[in-house]
């Protein structure tokens, strides 16, 4: 396997299940929790950034849900204070501090388990993991949007 993409894909395919198995939550997310988030709500929030607005159209395409369904969910998340729609971009949203807290507290990866695993790493390794995960997530979002537009990378 000499192709760098194939090598990276093999690492991700091996690492992701190990991370998930070691750190995933043992309970289901329900609207009856203090954060009032459904699994879909949490999925929406986890795909947002606290600085860069995400367009509703791109988010719907990435999540594979219809725009009307997303619109209803975003209205509820706006009312709860989990997202904010900047005045300059009414069709895009950003994650609020309250939304980020809700995601940390309801993530499929339990924070205590994840913290124990991350504590095994050096400061330099932590920075590498953080950058690598952010880059991979960004690439995944971009490739999904490209595919929904009929293009391929």
MOTABEL-V774168 format. One record per run of one state. SS is the DSSP state (alpha for helix, beta for strand, coil for the rest). FROM is the first residue (numbers start at 1). LEN is the number of residues. If there is no record, write none. Layout:
ss=SS from=FROM len=LEN
ss=SS from=FROM len=LEN
This chain:
ss=coil from=1 len=3
ss=alpha from=4 len=20
ss=beta from=24 len=1
ss=coil from=25 len=14
ss=alpha from=39 len=8
ss=coil from=47 len=7
ss=beta from=54 len=2
ss=alpha from=56 len=8
ss=coil from=64 len=3
ss=alpha from=67 len=14
ss=coil from=81 len=2
ss=beta from=83 len=2
ss=coil from=85 len=7
ss=beta from=92 len=4
ss=coil from=96 len=1
ss=alpha from=97 len=10
ss=coil from=107 len=2
ss=beta from=109 len=1
ss=coil from=110 len=1
ss=alpha from=111 len=8
ss=coil from=119 len=4
ss=alpha from=123 len=26
ss=coil from=149 len=5
